[in-house]
């Protein structure tokens, strides 16, 4: 449904009338949930742009997909808001004001740039679907690797997914834990295979 533009004296719509009609089309498209005819800085967008990257979901559970879901779960967990603390225990100290000497020293050591990046960082909260997948995946090690014989296997699955999600130096982490890389990888793969097989047996929908 379109509205006719009022004609100016010469029979051609004025720029203000054209802009008003484009704004009306964009508002109607937004109400219908459409991505085309959205008013942008350079005009009306004709192409449908996806709002988010589509997830690749296989037809059957596999070791790789279980690993991807575990890593996604830890990334989603890191994006959850921190619990609100009681007001009586919040920091009541006044804001520290830096003088010129402090700012010059911070600029020389790149501390000023680091603090600016932290302040300007935007953390988007996870969607409800992401939280649901997170809760499901984080439950897998305790549900399918609960036996005493799988104690080290479950730990390897959790640590492997957590380290991969946060780009941790795995070799340095394993050196601190005094675990050989080959042993850790074997335990991790064993746990992922057990979880994938259990999901297939339980006919859990792949998502």
C-alpha positions as a Markdown table, in Angstrom:
| # | Residue | x | y | z |
|---|---|---|---|---|
| 1 | Unk | 0.0 | 0.0 | 0.0 |
| 2 | Unk | 1.5 | 3.3 | -1.1 |
| 3 | Unk | 0.4 | 6.9 | -0.7 |
| 4 | Unk | 0.5 | 9.4 | -3.5 |
| 5 | Unk | 3.0 | 12.2 | -3.0 |
| 6 | Unk | 1.6 | 15.7 | -3.2 |
| 7 | Unk | 2.9 | 17.5 | -6.2 |
| 8 | Unk | 4.7 | 20.8 | -6.0 |
| 9 | Unk | 3.9 | 23.8 | -8.2 |
| 10 | Unk | 5.7 | 22.2 | -11.2 |
| 11 | Unk | 4.1 | 18.8 | -10.8 |
| 12 | Unk | 7.1 | 17.2 | -9.1 |
| 13 | Unk | 7.1 | 16.2 | -5.4 |
| 14 | Unk | 9.4 | 18.4 | -3.3 |
| 15 | Unk | 12.4 | 16.8 | -1.5 |
| 16 | Unk | 10.7 | 17.1 | 1.8 |
| 17 | Unk | 7.7 | 15.2 | 0.5 |
| 18 | Unk | 9.9 | 12.5 | -0.9 |
| 19 | Unk | 11.7 | 12.1 | 2.4 |
| 20 | Unk | 8.4 | 12.0 | 4.3 |
| 21 | Unk | 7.1 | 9.2 | 2.0 |
| 22 | Unk | 10.4 | 7.2 | 2.4 |
| 23 | Unk | 10.1 | 7.6 | 6.2 |
| 24 | Unk | 6.5 | 6.3 | 6.1 |
| 25 | Unk | 7.5 | 3.3 | 3.9 |
| 26 | Unk | 10.3 | 2.5 | 6.4 |
| 27 | Unk | 7.9 | 2.7 | 9.4 |
| 28 | Unk | 5.4 | 0.4 | 7.7 |
| 29 | Unk | 8.2 | -2.1 | 6.7 |
| 30 | Unk | 9.5 | -2.1 | 10.3 |
| 31 | Unk | 6.0 | -2.8 | 11.7 |
| 32 | Unk | 5.7 | -5.8 | 9.3 |
| 33 | Unk | 9.1 | -7.1 | 10.3 |
| 34 | Unk | 10.6 | -6.6 | 6.8 |
| 35 | Unk | 14.2 | -5.9 | 6.1 |
| 36 | Unk | 13.7 | -4.2 | 2.8 |
| 37 | Unk | 12.5 | -0.6 | 2.3 |
| 38 | Unk | 14.3 | 0.4 | 5.5 |
| 39 | Unk | 15.3 | 4.0 | 5.5 |
| 40 | Unk | 19.1 | 4.4 | 5.6 |
| 41 | Unk | 21.6 | 7.1 | 5.3 |
| 42 | Unk | 21.9 | 6.7 | 1.6 |
| 43 | Unk | 18.3 | 5.7 | 0.8 |
| 44 | Unk | 16.1 | 2.7 | 1.0 |
| 45 | Unk | 17.8 | -0.7 | 1.5 |
| 46 | Unk | 16.7 | -3.1 | -1.2 |
| 47 | Unk | 18.6 | -6.2 | -0.1 |
| 48 | Unk | 17.6 | -8.4 | 2.8 |
| 49 | Unk | 20.5 | -8.5 | 5.2 |
| 50 | Unk | 20.5 | -11.2 | 7.9 |
| 51 | Unk | 20.5 | -9.8 | 11.4 |
| 52 | Unk | 22.8 | -12.5 | 12.7 |
| 53 | Unk | 25.0 | -15.3 | 11.3 |
| 54 | Unk | 23.0 | -18.5 | 10.9 |
| 55 | Unk | 24.3 | -21.4 | 13.0 |
| 56 | Unk | 25.4 | -24.6 | 11.2 |
| 57 | Unk | 23.5 | -27.5 | 12.8 |
| 58 | Unk | 24.3 | -31.1 | 11.5 |
| 59 | Unk | 21.7 | -33.8 | 11.0 |
| 60 | Unk | 23.3 | -36.0 | 13.6 |
| 61 | Unk | 25.2 | -35.6 | 16.9 |
| 62 | Unk | 28.9 | -35.8 | 16.4 |
| 63 | Unk | 32.1 | -35.3 | 18.4 |
| 64 | Unk | 32.7 | -32.0 | 16.6 |
| 65 | Unk | 29.3 | -30.6 | 17.2 |
| 66 | Unk | 29.4 | -31.6 | 20.9 |
| 67 | Unk | 32.7 | -29.8 | 21.2 |
| 68 | Unk | 31.3 | -26.7 | 19.4 |
| 69 | Unk | 28.3 | -26.7 | 21.7 |
| 70 | Unk | 30.5 | -26.9 | 24.8 |
| 71 | Unk | 32.7 | -24.0 | 23.7 |
| 72 | Unk | 29.6 | -22.0 | 22.8 |
| 73 | Unk | 28.3 | -22.7 | 26.3 |
| 74 | Unk | 31.3 | -21.2 | 28.0 |
| 75 | Unk | 31.3 | -18.2 | 25.7 |
| 76 | Unk | 27.6 | -17.6 | 26.6 |
| 77 | Unk | 28.4 | -18.0 | 30.3 |
| 78 | Unk | 31.0 | -15.3 | 30.1 |
| 79 | Unk | 28.4 | -12.9 | 28.6 |
| 80 | Unk | 25.9 | -13.3 | 31.4 |
| 81 | Unk | 25.5 | -10.3 | 33.7 |
| 82 | Unk | 27.1 | -10.5 | 37.1 |
| 83 | Unk | 24.8 | -10.9 | 40.1 |
| 84 | Unk | 23.8 | -7.6 | 41.7 |
| 85 | Unk | 25.5 | -7.1 | 45.0 |
| 86 | Unk | 23.6 | -5.7 | 48.1 |
| 87 | Unk | 23.7 | -1.9 | 48.2 |
| 88 | Unk | 25.3 | -2.0 | 51.6 |
| 89 | Unk | 28.4 | -3.6 | 50.2 |
| 90 | Unk | 29.1 | -1.5 | 47.1 |
| 91 | Unk | 32.2 | 0.6 | 46.7 |
| 92 | Unk | 31.6 | 4.0 | 48.2 |
| 93 | Unk | 35.0 | 5.5 | 47.5 |
| 94 | Unk | 35.0 | 8.7 | 45.5 |
| 95 | Unk | 36.2 | 8.6 | 41.9 |
| 96 | Unk | 40.0 | 9.2 | 41.6 |
| 97 | Unk | 40.9 | 12.2 | 39.5 |
| 98 | Unk | 44.2 | 11.8 | 37.5 |
| 99 | Unk | 46.4 | 14.9 | 37.1 |
| 100 | Unk | 48.4 | 15.7 | 34.0 |
| 101 | Unk | 51.5 | 13.8 | 35.3 |
| 102 | Unk | 49.4 | 10.6 | 35.8 |
| 103 | Unk | 47.9 | 10.9 | 32.4 |
| 104 | Unk | 51.3 | 11.4 | 30.8 |
| 105 | Unk | 52.7 | 8.4 | 32.6 |
| 106 | Unk | 49.7 | 6.3 | 31.5 |
| 107 | Unk | 50.1 | 7.4 | 27.9 |
| 108 | Unk | 53.8 | 6.4 | 27.9 |
| 109 | Unk | 53.1 | 2.9 | 29.2 |
| 110 | Unk | 49.9 | 2.4 | 27.0 |
| 111 | Unk | 47.8 | 2.1 | 30.2 |
| 112 | Unk | 45.6 | 5.0 | 29.0 |
| 113 | Unk | 44.7 | 3.2 | 25.8 |
| 114 | Unk | 44.0 | -0.1 | 27.7 |
| 115 | Unk | 41.7 | 1.6 | 30.1 |
| 116 | Unk | 39.9 | 3.4 | 27.3 |
| 117 | Unk | 39.3 | 0.1 | 25.5 |
| 118 | Unk | 37.9 | -1.4 | 28.7 |
| 119 | Unk | 35.5 | 1.5 | 29.2 |
| 120 | Unk | 34.3 | 1.5 | 25.6 |
| 121 | Unk | 33.8 | -2.3 | 25.5 |
| 122 | Unk | 30.2 | -3.3 | 24.8 |
| 123 | Unk | 29.1 | -6.7 | 26.1 |
| 124 | Unk | 25.8 | -7.8 | 24.6 |
| 125 | Unk | 23.8 | -10.1 | 26.8 |
| 126 | Unk | 23.0 | -13.6 | 25.4 |
| 127 | Unk | 19.7 | -14.4 | 23.8 |
| 128 | Unk | 17.3 | -16.8 | 25.6 |
| 129 | Unk | 18.0 | -19.5 | 23.0 |
| 130 | Unk | 21.7 | -19.2 | 23.7 |
| 131 | Unk | 21.1 | -19.4 | 27.4 |
| 132 | Unk | 19.0 | -22.5 | 26.9 |
| 133 | Unk | 21.7 | -24.2 | 24.8 |
| 134 | Unk | 24.3 | -23.2 | 27.4 |
| 135 | Unk | 22.4 | -24.8 | 30.3 |
| 136 | Unk | 21.9 | -28.0 | 28.2 |
| 137 | Unk | 25.6 | -28.3 | 27.2 |
| 138 | Unk | 27.0 | -27.5 | 30.6 |
| 139 | Unk | 24.9 | -30.3 | 32.0 |
| 140 | Unk | 26.3 | -33.0 | 29.7 |
| 141 | Unk | 29.6 | -33.8 | 31.6 |
| 142 | Unk | 27.8 | -34.3 | 34.9 |
| 143 | Unk | 25.0 | -36.3 | 33.2 |
| 144 | Unk | 27.0 | -38.6 | 31.0 |
| 145 | Unk | 30.5 | -38.6 | 32.7 |
| 146 | Unk | 29.3 | -39.0 | 36.3 |
| 147 | Unk | 31.1 | -42.2 | 37.1 |
| 148 | Unk | 34.3 | -42.2 | 39.2 |
| 149 | Unk | 36.2 | -43.7 | 36.3 |
| 150 | Unk | 35.3 | -40.7 | 34.2 |
| 151 | Unk | 36.5 | -38.1 | 36.7 |
| 152 | Unk | 39.5 | -37.0 | 34.7 |
| 153 | Unk | 37.6 | -37.4 | 31.4 |
| 154 | Unk | 34.9 | -35.0 | 32.5 |
| 155 | Unk | 37.5 | -32.5 | 33.7 |
| 156 | Unk | 39.3 | -32.6 | 30.4 |
| 157 | Unk | 36.0 | -32.0 | 28.5 |
| 158 | Unk | 35.2 | -28.9 | 30.7 |
| 159 | Unk | 38.7 | -27.5 | 30.6 |
| 160 | Unk | 39.2 | -28.1 | 26.9 |
| 161 | Unk | 36.0 | -26.2 | 26.0 |
| 162 | Unk | 36.7 | -23.4 | 28.5 |
| 163 | Unk | 40.3 | -22.9 | 27.2 |
| 164 | Unk | 39.2 | -23.0 | 23.6 |
| 165 | Unk | 36.4 | -20.5 | 24.3 |
| 166 | Unk | 38.7 | -18.0 | 26.0 |
| 167 | Unk | 41.7 | -18.5 | 23.7 |
| 168 | Unk | 43.8 | -19.8 | 26.6 |
| 169 | Unk | 47.4 | -20.9 | 26.1 |
| 170 | Unk | 46.7 | -24.6 | 26.5 |
| 171 | Unk | 50.3 | -25.7 | 26.7 |
| 172 | Unk | 51.0 | -23.3 | 29.5 |
| 173 | Unk | 47.8 | -24.4 | 31.3 |
| 174 | Unk | 48.7 | -28.0 | 31.0 |
| 175 | Unk | 52.2 | -27.4 | 32.2 |
| 176 | Unk | 50.8 | -25.8 | 35.4 |
| 177 | Unk | 48.5 | -28.8 | 35.9 |
| 178 | Unk | 51.4 | -31.2 | 35.0 |
| 179 | Unk | 49.3 | -33.1 | 32.5 |
| 180 | Unk | 50.9 | -34.3 | 29.2 |
| 181 | Unk | 49.2 | -32.8 | 26.1 |
| 182 | Unk | 48.6 | -36.3 | 24.6 |
| 183 | Unk | 46.9 | -37.6 | 27.7 |
| 184 | Unk | 44.7 | -34.5 | 28.0 |
| 185 | Unk | 43.7 | -34.7 | 24.3 |
| 186 | Unk | 42.9 | -38.4 | 24.6 |
| 187 | Unk | 40.7 | -37.8 | 27.7 |
| 188 | Unk | 38.9 | -34.9 | 26.0 |
| 189 | Unk | 38.1 | -36.8 | 22.8 |
| 190 | Unk | 37.0 | -39.8 | 24.8 |
| 191 | Unk | 34.6 | -37.7 | 26.8 |
| 192 | Unk | 33.2 | -36.0 | 23.7 |
| 193 | Unk | 32.6 | -39.3 | 22.0 |
| 194 | Unk | 30.7 | -40.7 | 25.1 |
| 195 | Unk | 28.5 | -37.6 | 25.2 |
| 196 | Unk | 27.7 | -37.7 | 21.5 |
| 197 | Unk | 26.8 | -41.4 | 21.7 |
| 198 | Unk | 24.6 | -40.8 | 24.7 |
| 199 | Unk | 22.8 | -38.0 | 22.9 |
| 200 | Unk | 22.2 | -40.2 | 19.9 |
| 201 | Unk | 20.9 | -43.0 | 22.1 |
| 202 | Unk | 18.6 | -40.7 | 23.9 |
| 203 | Unk | 17.3 | -39.3 | 20.6 |
| 204 | Unk | 18.1 | -35.7 | 21.8 |
| 205 | Unk | 17.2 | -33.2 | 19.1 |
| 206 | Unk | 20.3 | -31.7 | 17.5 |
| 207 | Unk | 20.4 | -28.0 | 17.9 |
